[in-house]
Amino acid sequence: MRKSLALVSLAVTSMVALAFLIPLATVVAALAEDRALGEADKQAAALVPVLVITSERAAVEQALASAGGHVVVHLPDGTRIGPEAKATDDQLRRAREGRSFRDTVSDGRVILQPVLLRGSTVVVEAFVPEGELSRGVLPAWFALSGVAVSLVLASVLVADRLGARVVKASRELAEGARRMEEGDLSARVAPTGPPELADAGGAFNRMADRIGQLMANEREMLGDLSHRLRTPLTALRLDSELLGTDANANRVRQAVVALEREVNEVIRAARRELTDPDGNRCDAAQVVHDRLVFWSALADDQRRLWNLRGTERPAFVPLTRTDLAAVMDVLLGNIFRHTPEGVGFVVALFHQPDRVVIVIEDAGPGIEDLETALRRGGSSAGSTGLGLDIARRAAESTGGSLVVDRGPLGGTRVQLRLSRLAEPEH
């Protein structure tokens, strides 16, 4: 757009400049020629009074010297007084017939003026060289051209500055929209530029504020939904384990597992509809802290002692907040599903130069068959066997790994090793 405005200004001002420059150049050339011929006319006319008084050679030569220029006097007998004549015989004959005129010769213009003296005619010839006819024309043309070029450049510069103002405002608006498209809900623009673009920028900011408010409400509702559904479902799952081993009890447990799976899928689908505000990265310390706060209510109900360490400073990893939160829910949920009530657990986050390690350890009986538990769909405790596989795939997607072994507390220790990202600049 900026280039187009500059080209339009260049074309328009160039046409206007040419429309004035060509006539002015013609007028300047005509004025220079008229000036030179007028000067020659004056020089020729200055000799007329002298010739009327006398035609003596000495007096005429003195008058020629005083008049200056290239002036020649042709006497009736053919005698020439002055410098070399430029007029042809035909031109002199026409002049002796009593007509004063201007004519062109090989290297300039001549002015022939007849003077009647006692029955005879004397012809005064004034010669104007070609260079004298155009003296001062080229400098004047150069001056006019310089003025025209300066005006054209000035107009292009002004158009470019105006276009830059419009383009800058348009680019800022487009960049804000692009950031909003990528999920940056903090994207705002400065309403600048022409009034129309300033209004568009203000409308964009108001729209972004509204979207941010709606997204915050959605996240709050989603968090409330997760809290309301997960806690009673986990309690129901634990209660179903106490029903015995008959067919009805197994059917109830299967229904509870199916219901929990469907609810988890609904919550995950709802989360996917909300674009993560940080893009494909999140603060693992914040996510671990938030999920443990969420599960702490159920832990307190079951009299489980728990401890959290290492979340005092940020630790950014290449996972979305939604994905890491789902992994934490899987790992913490396993503790509540597969350990008796009252069994405590510890969650710790370790900061390393190139990675972040999240350790979840419980004091339960541990996993009897680790190889089966880590295999997708495999479980030694009657569950779906997908939880640890989900966590493993999430860790490997960052270039990390998942390690499951027996920890110092005597139960299962899960180490989620994730690649570390640099902290964002503010």
N, C-alpha and C positions, 0 to 999 in steps of 0.2 A: 504493500500500500504506500509506504514511504517512497519507494522508487517510482511508483506510478504518479504520485503527486509531483515529484521533482520533474519527471518527463513532461507532464502536462504543462507545468509552469515554464519549462524550457521551450516547449513548442509555441505556446501562446506569446510569451515575451519575445521570442525570436521573430515571429511573424509581425508583431507590432513594431519591433525595432527596425526590421527591414522595410516596413511600410513607410517609416519616416526617414530611414537612412538613404534609400535610393533617391527620393526626390531632393533631399538636402545635398547629396553628392552632386546631382545634376545642377542644382542652383549654384553651388560653390564653383563648379567649372565654368558656368555661364558668367558669373560675376567676375571671375578672374580674367576671362576673355574680354568682357566689356571694359574692364578697368584698363587692360593693356591697349585696346583700340582707342579708348577715350583719351588716353595719354598721348597716343600718336596723333589723334585729331588736334589736340592742343598744340603739339609741336608744329604741325603743318599750318595751323591757323596763325601761329605767331609770325610766320614769314610773309603773310599777305600784306600787312601794312608796309613792310620794307619794300616789297616788290612794286607796290603801288607808287611809292616815292621814287625808287631808282632800281635799275636792273644792272648796275655796275657790278662787276665780279667781286671786287674787294668788299663792297658793302654787303653783298649777298653772302659771301663766305663768313664775314663777321657775324651776320645774323644767324647763319647755320650753327656756328660755334656756340652762340648764346642759347639757341633753342635746344641743343642736345639731341640725343637720339640718332636714329638712322634716317635722315631727311635729305632728299636730293631735289634740286631745282632743274627742270628741263626748260631751256629757253626756246623761243620760237624757231631759231635757226638750227636747232638740234644740239646746241651746246649743253653740256651737263656740268652743273656745279655741285660739288659734294662727293660723298662716297660712291661706291659702286651701285648702279641702279639695279633694282630687282624686277621692275615692271617690264612687260613685253611691249613690242612695238604696237601690237593690236590694242593693248590696254591704254597706251599713251594716245593712240589715235582716237579712241573712244573718249578719253578725258579732254582732248583738245576740241571735241565737239561741244564742250560746255557742260558736261555732266560730272558731278562728283560722286565717286562710288568706292566701295571696298571690294577687293577681290583676293583670290587665293593664288599664291605662287608656290614654287617647289618646296621652300623651306620656311614658309610663314604666310603672313597676310600683308597686303599693301593697301594704302589709302591714297587715292589720287584726287587731288583738288585743283581744278583749273582756276587761273586768275587772268581776267581780261585786262590787257594794257594797250591802249591806243591802237586798236584794230588787230592786235596779235594776242595770242594766248600762251601764258606761261603755266606749266604744270608742276605742282609741288607733290612730290612722292614721299610718303612716310612709310617705312618698312617696320613690321613687327615680327621678330623671329618666333619660331614655333615654341621655343622654350619660354619666351616671355608671355605667350598666351596662356600657359598652364602654370605659371609661377605661383607657388604657394598652395596649389591644389592638393598635391599628395600629402603634405603635412596636415591640411585641413581634413582630408579623408581619413588619415590615420587617427586624428583626434576624435572625429565622429565615430569611427569604428571602436575606439577605446571606450568612449562613453556608452555606446550600444552594448558592447560586451560586458562592461561593468554592470549595467542595468540588468542584463540577462542573468549574470552570475548572482547578483544581489537577489533577484526574484527567486532563482532556484534555491539559494541559501535560505531565504525566508520560508519558501514552501517546504524545504527539507526540515526546518526546525518545527514548523507547524505539524508536518507529517510525523516527525519523531515523537511529538507530544501525544498525538493520537495513537501511534503504534505502541508506544510505551504503555499507555493505559490499556490498550487492547491486549497486549502480551501479558500484563499483570492479571487481567481478568481471565485470560485463557489459562495461565499458570495456576491461578486459584481454582479454576474448575477442574484442571488436571489433578491437582493435589486432592481435591474433594473426591474425584473419581477413584483415586488410589486409596482412599479411606482416611485421609488426614482431615479429621473434623475440625481441626484448629485453623484450617486455611481461611485467610481473610485477605482482602485487597484494600488498597488505599483509593477511595473514590476520586480519581483525578481525570484530567483530559477535558474534552468538550462536555457540555452539560448532559448530553445524551449518554455518554460513556460513564460520567460520574453518577448519573441516576442508575445505570446498570450495575455499577460497582456497589452502590448502596443496597440495591435490591439483592445482589449476590450475598452480601454480608448478612442481611436479614434472613435470607433463605438458609445460610449456613448455621446461623444461631438457632433457627427453628429446627433444622435437622439434628443439630447437637442436642437440643432439648428432647426431641422425640427419641433419639438413640439412648440418651440417659434414662428416660422413662422405660424404654424397652429393656435395657440391661437390668434396671432395678426390678422390673416385673419378672424377668427371667431368673434373676437371683432368688427372688421370693418364691417363684415356682419350684426351682431346684430344692430350696430349703424345705418347702412344704411337702414335696413328694419324696425326696430321698430319705429323709429321717424316718417317716412311718414305714416306708418300704423296707428299709434296712431292719427296722424293728420287727416287721412282719416276717422278713426272711429269717431272722434269728429265732423267732417264735416257732416258725414252721419246722425248724430243725429239731424241736422238742416234741413233735407229735408222734414219734415212733417210727417203725419201719414197715407198717402194713401198707396195702395198696392205696388206701384213701390218703394216708399221710404223704406218700410219694406223689400222688396226683396233686395234692395241695402245694407241695414244694415246687413241683414243676410249673404249676400255674403262677406261683409267686415269682419264680425265676423268669418266666415268659413275660409277666407284667413288668417286672423291673427292667428287663431288656427293652421292651417297647417304650417305657417311660424314658429310659436313657437315650434311646434313639430320637424320640420326640424333642428332648432337651437339646441334643446335639444338632438336630436339624434346625431348631430355632436359633441356636447360636451361630450356625453357619450363615443364616440370613442377615446377621448383623456384621458388618465389616469391622474387623479388628482395627481400632484407631491407630495402633502402632505399626500396622503392616505386618510383615512376616518376621517379627521380633517382639520380645517382651522382656520385662524385668522378672527373672525367675524368683528373686527374693520376695517380691511383692505377691506373686502368684502363690508361692508356697505358704506365705503368711496368711493370705486370704482363705485358701482352702483348709488350712488347719483351724482357723477361726470358725469356719463353717462346720467342720466335723467335731469340733470341741464340745458342742452342745450334746451330741450323742455320747461322746466319751465321758462326759460328766454324769450323764444319766446312768451309764454302765459302770461307774466308779473306776474308770481307767485312768491311771496316772500317765500324763504325757508331758513331753518337753520339746521345745523348739529352740534351735540355735542357728546362728549364722545369717539371719535375714536382716541384719541392721544396716547393711549397705547394698546398693543395687548390684545385680549380676545379670547382664543382658545375654540372651541366647537366641539362636535363629529358629524360634518356634513361635507360633501365634499364641496369644494368651489363652484362647479357647482350647487349643490342642494340649498345652501344658497343664491347664486346669483339668482336662479330661484324664490325663495320665495320673495326676495326683489323686483324683477321685477313685481311679481304679486301684492304685496301690494302697491308699488309706482304707478303701472299702474292703480290700482283702483281709485287712487286720480284723475288722469287725465281723466279717463272715466266717473266718477260719480260726479265730482264737476265742477262748471262753471270756465271758464278762469279767472285768477286773484286771485283765492282762494289760499292762502298760506298754507304751511305745515311745520312741524318740524319733524326731525328724530334725536332721541337721543339713545345712547347706555349707559346702566348703568352696572357698574362692581360690582358684589356681590361675596361673598366668594365662593359660590357653584353654582352660575348660572350667566348667561349673559342675560340681558333683553334689547330687541330692541323695542323701542316705536316709532310708526309712527302715527302722529296726524295731522289732517287737520282742517281748519276753515270752512268747507262746511256745508251743511244741515244735515249731519249725515245719519245713516241707520235707516229707519223707523221700520223694523221688523228684529231685531237681530237674533231671533231664526230661521227664514227662511233663512237668509243670511249664517248662520253657517252650515246649512244642505246641504250635498253634492247634487249638481244639483239644489239647490233652489236659487232664486234671486228675489228681489223686484224691480230691475232696468233693467230687460230685458237682462242680461248677462247669461253666461253659468252656473254660480253658483259654479264653481270649484275652483276659486282662493283661498278663505279663507279656503276651505277644504284641499287644497294642503299645505298651510301654517300650518294648524293645525296638519296634519299628520307628517310633517317635524319636528315640535316642539315636538310632542309626541314620535317620534323615538329616541330622545335624553333623554327622561325621563322628558321633560318639558311640556308646555301647551301653548295654545293660548287664550288670553282674548280680547274681543271686547266690547267696551262700548263708552260712550260719554265723550270726554275730555274737559279740561278747555277752549280750543279754540272754543268750541261750536259744533264741528263736530265729526267725528269718530276718536276714539283712538284705535289702535291695539297694543297689547303688546305681543311680541314673546319672551317667556321665554324658554331659552335653558340651558341645563346642561353645566357647565364649566369644562374644562380640564386644567391640569397643563401645564405651558409653557415648550416647549421642551428644553432639555439641549443642549448647543452648545459647 
